[in-house]
């Protein structure tokens, strides 16, 4: 779960960085648009990593499945977000950005509050005499 927590926190932080870069670009610093576009790739990679980790928590540690589904949805949202941004469709780009932030916040909250115990295998140990 440590990796999941770290990745979720980085993803949430990077989502905030994206908002700051967008805000500074809108206020007139045109050079930050290139940074905003480049950071979208970082955000995309973090969502994929988080999805893999959420699947591991779900399947291996027997955690809930919704974080894996939400993380996969986040991959899709970030992909749509990148397309909207490249097409300069701000009417869609900004609300999708808010949805990404909300989803990242929920996943980070879950990662830090969930109490997932490692799965215990039930059965006899090999080589143990009764």
C-alpha positions as CSV (number, residue, x, y, z in Angstrom):
1,X,0.0,0.0,0.0
2,X,3.0,2.3,0.4
3,X,3.5,2.5,-3.3
4,X,-0.2,3.1,-3.9
5,X,-0.2,5.9,-1.3
6,X,2.9,7.5,-2.8
7,X,1.6,7.3,-6.4
8,X,-1.8,8.6,-5.4
9,X,-0.2,11.6,-3.6
10,X,2.1,12.3,-6.6
11,X,-0.9,12.1,-8.9
12,X,-2.9,14.5,-6.8
13,X,0.0,16.9,-6.5
14,X,0.7,16.8,-10.3
15,X,-3.0,17.5,-10.9
16,X,-2.6,20.7,-8.8
17,X,0.6,21.5,-10.7
18,X,-1.4,21.3,-14.0
19,X,-4.0,23.7,-12.7
20,X,-1.3,26.2,-11.6
21,X,0.4,25.9,-15.0
22,X,-2.9,26.5,-16.7
23,X,-3.7,29.4,-14.5
24,X,-0.3,31.1,-15.1
25,X,-0.7,30.5,-18.9
26,X,-4.1,32.1,-18.9
27,X,-2.8,35.1,-17.0
28,X,-0.3,35.8,-19.8
29,X,2.8,33.6,-19.4
30,X,2.6,31.9,-22.8
31,X,5.8,29.8,-22.2
32,X,4.0,27.8,-19.6
33,X,1.7,26.3,-22.2
34,X,4.6,24.0,-23.3
35,X,5.2,23.1,-19.6
36,X,1.5,22.3,-19.2
37,X,1.5,20.1,-22.3
38,X,4.7,18.3,-21.2
39,X,3.3,17.7,-17.7
40,X,0.2,16.1,-19.2
41,X,2.5,13.2,-20.2
42,X,3.7,12.9,-16.6
43,X,0.1,12.9,-15.4
44,X,-0.8,10.3,-17.9
45,X,2.1,8.0,-16.8
46,X,1.1,8.4,-13.2
47,X,-2.5,7.4,-13.9
48,X,-1.3,4.2,-15.6
49,X,1.0,3.4,-12.7
50,X,-1.7,4.0,-10.2
51,X,-4.1,1.7,-12.2
52,X,-1.6,-1.1,-12.1
53,X,-1.1,-0.7,-8.4
54,X,-4.8,-0.5,-7.7
55,X,-5.3,-3.8,-9.6
56,X,-2.5,-5.3,-7.5
57,X,-4.2,-4.1,-4.3
58,X,-7.5,-5.5,-5.5
59,X,-6.4,-8.9,-6.8
60,X,-3.4,-9.7,-4.6
61,X,-4.3,-8.0,-1.4
62,X,-8.0,-8.6,-1.8
63,X,-8.8,-4.9,-1.5
64,X,-11.9,-3.3,-3.0
65,X,-12.3,-3.2,-6.7
66,X,-13.6,0.3,-7.1
67,X,-10.1,2.0,-6.8
68,X,-8.9,-0.1,-9.8
69,X,-12.1,0.9,-11.8
70,X,-11.7,4.6,-10.8
71,X,-8.0,4.6,-11.7
72,X,-8.8,3.0,-15.1
73,X,-11.5,5.7,-15.6
74,X,-8.9,8.3,-14.7
75,X,-6.6,7.0,-17.5
76,X,-9.5,7.6,-19.9
77,X,-10.3,11.0,-18.5
78,X,-6.7,12.1,-18.8
79,X,-6.6,10.9,-22.4
80,X,-9.8,12.8,-23.2
81,X,-8.3,15.8,-21.4
82,X,-5.2,15.8,-23.5
83,X,-7.2,15.6,-26.7
84,X,-9.5,18.5,-25.6
85,X,-6.5,20.6,-24.6
86,X,-4.6,20.0,-27.9
87,X,-7.8,20.9,-29.8
88,X,-8.2,24.0,-27.6
89,X,-11.7,23.0,-26.5
90,X,-11.6,24.9,-23.2
91,X,-15.3,24.4,-22.6
92,X,-14.6,20.7,-22.2
93,X,-11.0,20.9,-21.0
94,X,-11.7,22.8,-17.8
95,X,-14.6,20.6,-16.5
96,X,-12.8,17.4,-17.3
97,X,-9.8,18.8,-15.4
98,X,-12.1,19.3,-12.4
99,X,-13.3,15.7,-12.7
100,X,-9.7,14.5,-12.8
101,X,-8.9,16.5,-9.6
102,X,-12.0,15.1,-7.8
103,X,-11.2,11.5,-8.8
104,X,-7.5,11.9,-7.8
105,X,-8.6,13.4,-4.4
106,X,-11.0,10.5,-3.7
107,X,-8.3,7.9,-4.6
108,X,-5.7,9.6,-2.5
109,X,-8.1,9.8,0.5
110,X,-8.9,6.1,0.1
111,X,-5.2,5.2,-0.3
112,X,-4.3,6.9,3.0
113,X,-7.3,5.7,5.0
114,X,-7.8,2.1,3.7
115,X,-6.7,-0.7,6.1
116,X,-5.8,-3.5,3.7
117,X,-4.3,-6.5,5.4
118,X,-2.2,-8.9,3.3
119,X,-4.2,-12.0,2.2
120,X,-3.6,-15.0,4.4
121,X,-3.6,-18.4,2.7
122,X,-5.7,-20.9,4.5
123,X,-4.6,-24.5,4.6
124,X,-1.9,-26.9,5.8
125,X,1.7,-26.0,5.4
126,X,3.7,-28.5,3.4
127,X,6.1,-30.6,5.4
128,X,4.5,-30.0,8.8
129,X,3.7,-33.2,10.7
130,X,0.4,-33.3,12.6
